[in-house]
Each structure stands twice: as C-alpha cells, then as structure tokens.
Amino acid sequence: MTILIIGLLLLVFALFGTPLFVIISTIALLAFYAADISASAVIVELYRLASMPILPAIPLFTFAGYLLAESDTPKRLVNLSRAIFGWIPGGLSVVTLVSCAVFTAFTGASGVTIIALGGLLYPVLLKENYPEKFSLGMLTASGNLGLLFPPSLPIILYGLVSGVSIDKLFVAGIIPGVLMIVLLSIYSVYYVRDIKIPIVRFNWKNASKAIGEAAWEIPLPFIILIGIYGGYITITEAAAVTAFYVLIVEVFIYRDIKIKIELPKVMRESMVLVGGILVILGAALGLANYMVDAEIPMRILGFMKQFITSKIVFLITLNVFLLIVGFLMDIFSAIMVVVPLIIPIADNFGVDPVHLGIIFLANLGIGYSTPPVGMNLFIASFRFNQPIVKLYVAALPFLIILLIALLIITYVPELSLLLVNLFTPGR
C-alpha cells in the first residue's frame, strides 16, 4: 500500500511538471532504500558518467547544432536542396524532406526543425500550389527523419546508455534513414502528380550559386564521417572539430551569429539543454543500476516468455510498446529509462544490439508525430497556428508510410548491419 501511494504521488508530481530527474532519482533512492542498499549506489553512477570518455561529445555536438539552428543555415540548406532536386515533379516536397533530415541530424531535435524550417518552407509550399493539408502533414512528420543520421545526439545517448559502439550506430542508421526519405519522397511525388506545380528546371548557374553559398557547410558531414571511419579521429574529437568548425564558419565567415549578442545566448541555451540531459542521464543510470541488481529485466523476460515464443512476435510487441513510449516521453528520457530494460530482453530473443538501436530510434522518432499526444503535433500546431485535430489528419498518411518503413527496418536487419559489417568489422 505504501508503494502504491508513493507511486501515485510521483505520478501526480510528474503530471504537474516536476522535473523528470527528480522523479527518476526519487524512484531510484526509494528502491535502493527498500532493498537495504546504500544510496551511494546512485552517486557511483554519476561518477561513472563523469568518467566516460565519450561524454564531452554531447555538449560539443549540441553547441554546434544550436549554432546551425540560429544561423542562416536553414535558408542555405533549402536553396541548395532546391537547386539540386527542384527539377523533379513535386521536387519541393523532396527538398523539404531532405532539408529536414539533414537539419535534424545536426540539431538532434525534431521540434527545432519544425520551428526553423517549417516557417521557411510552409509559405513556399502553399505559394507553389501544394495542398495545405499535405504541406502541414509533411512538415509535421518529417521533423524526425534525421534522428538516424550522424551526428544525431540521440544516437550518442543511446550508445552511452546501452554500451553499443557509437561508431557502429552512426553508420547503421544511414540506410534506414535514407529508406524513410525515399519512401516519403515517392509518396509525395505521386500525391501531387495531377496538381499543376511549377518545376524549377535544373540550371548549372543556380546550382553553382547555391553550392557556393553553402560551400562551408557542405563539407561538414563528410568531415565527420571520413574522419571517424577513416580512423583519423574519435567520436569525441569529431565533436570538437565540428563545434570549432561551425563556430568559425557561422561567426567569422558567414557572420550570421553576432559575437556580443547572439553567441552568448546560443552558448547559454545549448548548455542548459546539456545540463538537463546529463542530470536525467545520471539519475536514469542510477535507476538502471537498481533494475539490474533486482533482475527486473529478467523477470519481465520470464513473464513475456509465457505469451511470446518467437523473435517475430517479440519485435511486433516491441514496436507497439516503443511507439507508445515515443508519444508519451521525449526521446532523451525514453532512451535513459527504457533502454536498460529492453536490451537484455532483446538479446535473449537474438536481436542484434546495433539493429535494436536503430529500431528503437526509428520508433521514438515516429512516436513524436503519433496522435494523440505526439510532441511534434503540438509544436506544429503552435508553429503553423492550426488546430491539433487538423494535424492528426494531415500527418496520418505520412505516418503510415513511416510505419511501413519501420516494418522493413525491423524485419530486414541487413539494412542496418550492411554498412556496419563493411566499415566497422573489427570495432
């Protein structure tokens, strides 16, 4: 009865906005107290977190992402994508999807993509005769596409919590991420086939101009990928190079970010986010420590085995569960709370840990736009000043396409593991 009362109180506190790290820490401390284990076990996890060599990558990549979001990078990225893909019938929809994916990969937050690129692309889509419902649905659902591409912050966090190689996760997400973009692009082009939409003919002069404008930003993903998989730099060093490169480019070359006014603001806001992530991560690792000691995953596995006897059924159950988690929790909290539970269970069913990571992140990304309470739906409702119910309907076709992609990703593990085996066989 005492546990039930405490659980209900914590639920009430959570509903009234109590910070997540307080809830998680309280549960961990109470659990260790009930098991007659010193509360220092939670603090030990904070120390372990601080000693992780990959830890500096989080603030560095986050800072770089905020710099890109606050600069004119979104505009240059859209212009570049349009110069390359604008000749395709319905090409602006492809431009939207590619731009959103690349931008989300660097900022690590799909909500930021909707705010930054949505305001830029939505008026252009309407001006070129794209239907309003179609445009709203595409912008709402495409905010999560880049979560599978490096240097996505959720990939780094998943690697930290799960112990899976971040190098492998970076390369594993490329083909599944491209699959999502391709399927959505095919649907988008097919949808607008009978609508009179202007086509931007490919022009070398316009393409050269767009490439010239984004000349300093185009090399960034190649620097990261070639540096890491060429064996020249580690993930942490790649984060440092990225942060330094973006700082020089946006502040001193493009001069989009003013040193005295905007740079301190970007530094403050990005580090506030990092602080929140690290505090939640430390609390979640403490709780995970208890769950391992108490063999909770094994108990869940024993219960599941009574009803689930095959890997196929387990993966279906896992996808449904993660979609629900995706629209109830933000991706950072979900990684920290759920990952320690599902890893040993998935391992028992023979799911490759790298493949599991891609399934997890794909699910959580889709969950952002899943009715009734997906976070991106509310962000888009605010950004485009539209009723939330209208966005439910608008995003539905795109969600169906993404769910089809998710099924392919889930049951064709080679999509996730092909490049891993090719580029990181010994890591």
N, C-alpha and C positions, 0 to 999 in steps of 0.2 A: 504493500500500500504506500509506503514511504517513497519507493522508487517511482511509482505511478504519479504521485503528487509532484515530486521533483520534475519528472518528465513533462507533465502538463504545464508547470510553471515556466520551464525553459522554453516550451513551445509558445506560450503566451508572450514571453520576453522577446523571442525571435520575431513574432508577428508584429510587435510594437517597435521593431527597429533596433534591437540590441545587437551590437556588432557580432559578427559570426565567430570571431576568435574568442570572444567571451563565452559564448555558448559551448564551443568545442572544448575550450580549456576547462570549463566547469565540469563537463561530462567526463573528461579525462581524469581530473583530480578526484572526482567522486568515485569513479571506477577503481582507481588505484587505492583510494581510502577503504572502499568496501572489500577489496582483495587484501587489505593489510600490507600494502606495498608503499614504500616511501614515495612522497610526491616529487622527490628529486628526479624520479624517472622521466618526468615531463621536461625538466630543465636539462637533463642529459641530451634530449633530442634537440633542444635549442642550440646546445654547444656543438652537437654533431652537424647541425645545419650550417652553423657559422664556419665550420672547418671544411666544408665541401669545396673543392677547387673550382667547380662549375658555378658557384654562387654569384660571382661578380658579373656573369653574363646577363643576369636578369636586369639589374639597373642599367647596364650599358645598352642593351637592345631596347629597353623601354624608353630610355632617353632619346635614342636615335629615332624611334617610332614617333614620339611626340614632336620632335623637330620636323619630321616629314609632314606630320598632320597639320602643323601650324604654318607651314610654308606654302608656296605656290606649287608644290609637287603634284597635288591632285589635278590641277589645271594642265600642267605639262604632261602628266601621265595620260589624261584623257585625249589631249591633242595628238600625242604620239600614237595611241591606240587607234584613233580615228583615221589618222593618215595611213595606217597600215591595213586596217580592216574595213574602212568606210566604203570600199567599192563593193562589198558583199551586199546582196539584197537583204535588208534588215540588219545591215552592218553595225548600226549604232547600238543595237542590243548586244552584239558580240563585244563591242567596245566597252559597254557598261560592265559586262561580266568579267572581262579580262582586267579592266581597271580596278574593279572592286577586289578581285582576288589578289592582285599584286599589292594593292594598298593595305589590305587586311593582313597580309603576310608580314609586312614591316611594322605595322602598328600593333598587331596582336589583339585587336579589339574590333569586333564587327560593328558595334554601336558607333564607334568613331567613324567608320567607313560610311555608314548611312548618313551621319551628320555632315561629314566633309564632302563626300562625292554625291550624296543624294541631292543636296541643294544646287550642285553644279549641273548634274545630269537630268534631273526631273524636268526642269523648264525646257531643255533642249529636246528631250524625247517628245514632249507634248507639241512643241513647235514643229517638229518634223512628222506630225500626224500619227505617232504611236498612241494607241488607246490608253486612256487614263488608268483603267484597272490593270492592264498589262504592265504599264510602267511602274505603278505602285508595287505590284506583286514582285516584279523582277528586282527592284531596288531593295525591297524588304528581305527577300530570300537570298540575295547574292552577297549580303554583308558578311556571311560566314565562310565564303569559298576559300579564302586564303589561309585558313587556320591549319591546313595540311602542308603548306609550303614553308620552307626555311626563309628567314629565321624566326618563325612564329613562336611567340612567348609560351603559349600553351604546350607546344612540343617540348620545350626546355623544362617546363614544370613537370610534365608527365614523366620525362626521363629522370628528373630528380627524385620524384616520389616512388617511381616503380623500380628504379635501378637499371632500366633498359638503356642501352647506348644511345645517346642523343644523336651521334653521327648517323646511326642506322635509322633512327626515326626521321631525321631530316630528309634522307634520300628515299625512305619508304613512302612518304606522303606525296611524292611528285606525281606518279602515275595515277593514283586515286583522285588527287586534286584536279589533274587535267581531265580525267574522265567526267567529273562533275561539270566542269566548264563546257566540255564538248557536248554532253547530253542537253544541258540547258541552252546552249547556242543553237543546236539543231531544232529544239522545240521552238525557240524564239523566232528563228528564221522562217520556220514552217508556219507559225501563227500569223505572221504579218505578210505572208506571201501575196494575199489578194488586196492588200492595202496600198494605196499609192503613197509610197515613201520615197523621198529623194535619195539618190545614190551619189555618194562622193567618189567620183572617178579617181583612180589611183594616179597620182601626179608626183613625179620624182622631185619636183621643186618643193611641193608641200611636204613630202615625206622627209626630204633633206632638212627643211626648216624645222620640222618637229623633232627630228633626231638631234639637230644642232641645239635646240632649246633644252632638251633633256640629256645632253651629252654627258653631263657629270653624274646623272642619276642612273643612266642605263647600265654602267659597269658594276653597280653595287651588288646585285645578286650573283654575278659571275665572280666577283672578288671573294665573296663568302664561300660559294660552292667550290670553286677551284682551289681556294686556299685550304679549306678543310679536307676535301677528298684528294687533293694533290699531296697532302701530308706536310704542307708548309706551315700551317697554323692550327692551333687547337680551337675548340668552340669558344673558350673564354678570350683567347687572342683575337678571334674573328669578331667577337662582340666589341672589343676595344678598338679594333680597326674600323668597324662600322660606325661606332659612335664618333670617333675622331674625324673620319671621312665626311660623315653627314654634317657635323658641326662646321667644318671648314667650308663645305660646299654651300650650305644654306645660309651661313652667317657672313662669310667673307667673299664668296664668289657670286652667288645669286643675290645676296643681301636681302633675303626675304624676312629674316629674323633680325630685329634690331638688338644690339648687344645690351644696351642700358635698359630697355623697356621690356621686350618680349622674351629675351633669353632667360632672365631670372624667373619669369613666370613659367616658362617651359620646364626649367630645372625643378622648380618647386612642385608643380603639378605631377610631373613624372615620378619624382621621388616619393610623393605622398602615396601614389599607387603602389610603388615598390614596397614601401613600408607596410602598407596594408597586406600585400601578398605575403611578405616574409613573416609577419606576425601570425597570419592564418596558417601558413605552411608549418611554422614551428609548433603551433597548437595541434594541428592535424597529425603531425608526426608523433607527438606525444600520445594522442589517442590511438594511432595506428600501433604504437608500441604495446599498449594495453591489449588491443584486439588480437595481436599475435600471441602474447603471453597467455591470454584466455582461450586461445584456439577458436575464436569466433568464426573465422572463415571456414575452418574445418567442420564446425557444427552446421553452418549454413550449407556446406557441401553435402554433409550427411543427410540433411533434410531434403535437398534438391534431388539427390540420387533416388529418393523414393518415387519421384514423379518424372525425372528427366534421365533418360538412359542413353542418349546419343548426343554427339557433338552438334549435329544439325539442329536438334530441338533446343539445346543449350544456347546456341548462337541466336536463334529466334527470340528466346526468352531474354537474353542479354540485350538485344537491340531494343525490345519493347521497354525494358527497365531503364536503359540509358536515355531513350527519348523522353521518358517521363522525368528523369533527373535533369535532362537538358533544359526543359522549360520551367522547372522549379528552382534551379540553382544556377548561378553564373559558373562559367567553365572552370575558373580557378578554384572555387570552393569545391566543385564536383570532383576535380582531379584529386584534391587533397583528402577528401572524405571517402570517396567511393573506390578509388584505385587500389588501396591496400586490401580492400575486401574482395575484389573480383580477381586479382592476379592469381592467388593460389587455386581458386576455383577453376578459372580458365585453364591453368596449367594442367590440372587434373583431367580435363577433357581434351588435352592435346592441342590447345590453341597456341600458336607461336606468339611469344611476348611482344615482338615488334608488330606483327599483324594485329594483335589485340589493341595496341596503342593507336593504330590507325582507325580501327573500328570504333574505339572509344571517342576519339577526337571528332570523327565524322558524325557520330551520333549526337554529341554535345553541340556541334555546330548547327545541325539541322534542328535540334531542340530549341535553339534561340528563336526560330521563326514558327514554332509549332503552337497552334491555338490550344488552350485559351489564354495562357499567360506567358508565352514566349517573349523574352526581353526585347528582341528586335521589333516585335509588333508594336510595343508601346513606344519605343524610340521613334519608329517610323510614323506612328500616329501623331506624335508631338512634332516631328520634323516637317511633315507634309500637311499638318493640320487637317487630318482625316479621321472619321470615326473608326474605332478599333475593329468593329464588326466588318466594315468595308475592307479592311486589310486582311481579315481572316479569309474572306472570299477571294481577294486578289492574289494572295500568296499561295493558295491551295494548289493550283496546277504546278507551280514550281516546286512545291514541297513533294508532290507525287513523283516528279522527275528525280529529285534528290533521294527519295526513298528507294527508287529503282536503282540508282547509282549505289546506294548503301548496301542493297542486297547483293549486287555484283561484287562490291568490295569485300563483303563479308564472306561470300562463298567461293570467291576466286582469290585465294591468298597470294597467288603468284603475282597479282597486280602490285601488292605491297612489298613482296620479297624479291622480285626480279632484280631491281637495281641494287638492293641491299647485297645480294649474293654476288653481283657484278662488281660493285665498287668497294664494299667493305667486307670481303670474305674472311679476313683474319681478325677483325675487331670484335 
